Amino acid sequence: MSARQEKERQAGIALVEVLLLAAVIACLSMLAIPSIMRFYREAAIEYETEHLLADLRRTQSLNRLIEGANHGFYNRDGVVKQAVIEVRKNEYCVTVTSSHEETNMSHRYLPLVKVSKEWNGTSIDSGPIAFKANGELKNVGLGMMTLLITCEGWEQEGRKIMISRAGRIRMERVSW
């Protein structure tokens, strides 16, 4: 066998080895991708739920401070007049209005995460969430408000943030 033929044979073997390695990597990635996506979904939903929960409680707390300001406890210029949170499908926005200015802070959800708002099982899209000075929901008339945090395509996995008429905010897992 000549040197040229030996070199061609080795090149052919190297190509087969590379193709075999690519096939093994493809098989392993097909097994790993669902686990990685499940981990991402759980982490993204948990993060967004905690983030939204903290901002809801912060908004409720700011509105409780309004009561103290109206009774002269925190009487100074620039006192907060109102704090509301507008929850949308792909983001939410917290708006704090004082006697001098309005401050907006928006938060976009991680990819695939969406939030829907319900009043006693009826889906609604509009209207901010506002609290009274004593912590109760301001725009309530229908009872319990529920925010569903899920990943697109995986609605059976998620979290619920429930806000009662009295302003009690709690979170639980969604299990269908």
N, C-alpha and C positions, 0 to 999 in steps of 0.2 A: 504494500500500500504506500502510495507516494505521500509526501508531506502535505500536498494540497488536498488530497482526499481525506487525510486525517483531520485537517483543519476544518473542512466542511462538515465532517461527521461530528466533531466537537461543537460546532456552531449549532447544528441541529439538536443536539442533546441539550444545550443551554437554552434554546428556545422552548423546548418541551418543559424544562424545569421552571422557566419563568411562567409559562401558561399554567402549569400545575400550581405554582405558588399563588397566582392570581385567582384560580378557582377555589383554593383553600381560603384565601382572604375573603372572597365573595360569600362563601358559605358561612364563615364565622360572623361576618357583618350582618348577614340576614338573620342570624340568631340573636345578635346583640342589639340591633336597632329597636325592636319592640321594647326591650327592657330600658334602653336609654330614653325612649319617648315616654314611657310610663313614669320614669324618674323625673323627667322634665315637667310633665303634666302635674304631678303631685307637688313638686317644688314651686312651680309657677302659681298654682292655685293657692297654696299655703301662703306664699309671699304676698300676693295681691289681696287675699282675705285679711291678713294682719295689717297691711298698709291701709286698706279702706276702713277697717275697724278702728284703727288708731285715729284716723282723720274724722270719723263720725263722732267718736268720743271727745275729740278736741273741739269740734264744732259745738257739741252739746255743752261742754264746759265753758266755752266762750259766751254762750247765751246765758248761762247761769251767772256769769260775771256781770252781765247787763243788769240783772236784778240788784246787785250790790251797788252798781254805778247809779242806778235810778234812785236808790235810797241814800245816796251821799257817801258811800264807803270809798269808792274809787273815783271820787269827783276830781277830774282834771281834764285838760284839753285833750282831744283826740280819743275820747272814750269810744269803745266799740258799741255800735248801734245794733248790728245784726250780723250773724254768721250763718251761712247756708251752704249746703253741698248739693251740687247737681250731678247726679249719677247718669252716665250715658253708657252705651253698649261697649265702646272702646276706650273710654276715659272718664274721669270725673274731675270736677272743678270746685274748689272751695273758695267762696267769696266772703271776705270780711269787710264790712262797711263801718267806717268810723265817722265822726263828725266832720273830718277834713278830707278823707280820701277813701278809695275802694281798692282793696288788694285782692288779686286773684292768684290762685295757685292751682295749676292743673297737673294731673298725673295720667299718663297713657299707660294702659295695661301692657304686659308682656305679650309677645306674639302668641296667637291662638286663644288667649284668655278673653272672655266676654262676661259682661254682667247684665242681668235683667232685673227689673224691679216689678214687684207684685204687691197688690193690696188684697189680702184674703183670697189668694189664688187667681185674681184677675190681673193680667199683665198690663202694665202702663209704661209709657215712655217719657212723658214730660213732667215737669214740675220739680222744683228743688226740694230737698229734705231740710226742713227748718225745725228748730226746737223752741219751745217757750222758755221763759226765764227759770221755771222750776224743773226743766229737763224733759217735759212731756213733748211729744210730737205736736208740732203746730198745725200741720196740714193733714190732720187725721179726722176721720169721720167714719171710716170704714174699718177701723180696728188695726190689726197687726200688719206691718209692712215687712216684706221679705225681699232681700237682695240675693240672687242666685249667682254664684261665681263658678263658671265652668270653662272647660276648653272646648273649642269648636269640634264637633264630631264625637265628643265624649261627655254628653250631658248627664249620663248616669253617675259620673264621678264629679264631685265638686263640693262646695261649701255653701251654707246658707247663713246669712246674717239677718237676724230677726229683731225688729224694733217694735216693742209693744206700745200701746197708746200712752202708757205712763212713762215711756222713754227708756225702758230697760232694753239694753242692747246685748244680744248674745249670739254665739256662733255655734253651728253644728255641722257635721258631715252630711252630705247628701248620699243616700243609698236607695237605689230604686230596685 
